[in-house]
Amino acid sequence: MDENEILFSVIIPIYNTEQYLNECIDSVISQSIGFEHIQLILVNSASEDGSAEICREYVEQYSDHIHYIELEENKGPSFPRNIAIPYVQGKYTVFLDSDDKFAGNAFEKAYKFFEEHYDEIDVVACRIKNFDAYGGWHALDYVFSSDRIVNIHDEYCNITSTIHAIFKSEAIQNLRMDESITHCEDTKFITELILKKGKYGTLRSVVYLYRRRRMPTSIVQTVKVDPCYYNDYIDKLYLYLFELSNKLYGKIIPYVQYVAMYSLQWRLLDQLPAWMSEDERTNYNQKIKEILCRIDDYIINEQRNIYKEYKIYCLRLKYGDDIYSQFQLISGKFIFHNLCWCETGNRAILNYWWHGVDANGIMRLTGEINFPFPKDTYSIFARDNLGNCYPFEYDENMEKSKQSLGEACLIIRPFELRMPLEGVSRIELFLRYQNAEFPLFINVGRFSLLSRNPPESYCRIRGYLFSCTDRAILVEKDNPQIAKKHKRALWRGLMKRKDKRAIACRLCAAVLRRFSGRQDIRILFGNDRII
C-alpha cells in the first residue's frame, strides 16, 4: 500500500448519539492500519443534541481525513448512507452506526483478506458482538467458523443479514439502500449484492461491536410501532428478494429462502400491536402465509434461533389447521414431509418442578407440559415397573400460552401426578399420540429436590430415596446403607470429574447444615441445580 493511500471510507450516519459518538469515531481513528489510510464521512441527520459540535471538533482536528455533511432533517438511516456513497474515496467502504464501534485491528485484517480474494467477492462480513445493555454474539455467529469464502449455493444456511461488513467500493457505487423502509434495509442491500457473485467472505478474526442500548431508542428497537412494518416492508423485502432471485437464477434459491425465513422468524415472536384491527391482523397473517408458501419446509425446519412450536406454527399457517393430523410418530420423532419437527426426547416438553411423598406413601409430582400440539391430540401418563399407568391431571385455569401473530402456538399446561409407591422401583413418563407411545425426557426444574447434574444425584423423602436418569425416576426404600451407597457414588463421581465448583458448594452446604442445625438448607449453583 502507498504511504497515504485511502483504503477505507467509513460512513457514519448520526442522529442524537452524542453520548456514544466519541467512542465510535475514536474506534476508527485508532485502527491499527493507520488513520492516514482512512476517510471518515460523517452525516449528521439534523441531530438535536450535541452531536454536531462533536463532529465539528473532529473535522477541525482531522480536516484532511474527515468529510462532514449536515442534513436539514432526519430521514432514517438509509438516506444519509446513500448521500455519502458518492463521496467515497477508499477502495473499500464500511458502514458504521454512530453508537457502535470496531475492534482495533478490524480494518487491517479485512484489507489483507480482501486483497487476497478481490476478484472473487464484493463483500466481507465480520463477527458481531453485542455490548452495553447485554452481551453475547449475534445469532448468526455460527457462520464465522474461520476466515474463508462462503459459496451461497453450497452453504445456503450460512447467511449474512446486516450492513456491518466491508464492501468493495466499486461494487456499491450504483447500488443504494431502500429509503422507504427502516427495518431490514441492510438485509435487502447486502443480499442483493451477494447474489450477483454468489459468494462472500467471512472473517472470524474481525469484530464489529454492536451496542444494545439500555433504553429502547434505537430504530431496531422501536420500528415495530410503525404500520409500514406490517405491510409495505413485507413486499419491499421478501417479495423483492424472491423476484430478484427468480430473475438471476430462474428460481428462489435456498440461500434467499433462508435469508427470508431468518428475518421472518423474528416476526413470529412479536406481539401484534393493540392498534391493529381484526381485519388488519388477518391481512398481515395472510401476507406471512404468502411468504411461507414460497419457502421450502426444510428451510423452516433448519432455522436455528426459534423453538419448535414456532416452526410447527409456520406449517399450520402454510398448510392449514389440520396439519397436526398429518404428523406421524415414528421412533419417538414427529415426522411431517419426511422431516423431524419434534421429538419425545426433547428436553423442553416436560418440565418437572416439585416432588413430594405424603404420609400414605403417595408420590406427587408437579410441573408443566410444553408440547406444541392441540390438547385433544395427545395424552401424557406415568407407568411404573409393575405395569400400572397413571394419567396426568391438569388445571385449565392455570394454563398459559405462547403467542405468534396474535394466536396461541403453544399451550403451557401445569400438571399434577399422584401415584402410590408401594413396590415401585422405576417410573417412566410417556406421551401417547395416534396409538403410538414413547417415553419422555425428564427435564428437572431448578427448584426440584431431584437433579441429574451430577448424574449421581439423589434425594431422600419420607422413607424413600429417589434418583433420576434421562428417561426414568428410580425409587428405593431409604435406609442408612442405601443412603451411604449413593453418597459414596456421588462423591466418587465428583472427584473423578474434578468438579471443583460442585464439591465446594456441597461442602459449604454441609457446613451450614451442621452449624445451623437445619437440614433443609439448599444451595443453587450453575444454571439448573440445587443441593
Secondary structure, 3 states (H helix, E strand, C coil): CCCCCCCEEEEEEECCCHHHHHHHHHHHHCCCCCHHHEEEEEEEECCCCCHHHHHHHHHHHCCCCEEEEEECCCCCCHHHHHHHHHHCCCCEEEECCCCCEECCCHHHHHHHHHHHCCCCCCEEEEEEEEEECCCCECCCHHHCCCCEEEECCCCCCCCCCCCCEEEEHHHHCCCCCCCCCCCCHHHHHHHHHHHHHCEEEEEEEEEEEEEECCCCCCHHHHHHHCHHHHCHHHHHHHHHHHHHHHHHHCCCCHHHHHHHHHHHHHHHCCCCCCCCCHHHHHHHHHHHHHHHCCCCHHHHHCCCCCCHHHHHHHHHHHHCHHHHHHCEEECCEEEECCEEEEECCCCCCEEEEEEEECCCCEEEEEEEEECCCCHHHCEEEEEECCCCEEECEECHHHCEEEEECCEEEEEEEEEEEEEECCCCCEEEEEEEECCEEEECCCEECCCCCCCCCCCCCEEEECCEEEEECCCEEEEEECCHHHHHHHHHHHHHHHHHHCCHHHHHHHHHHHHHHHHHCCCCCCCEECCCEEC
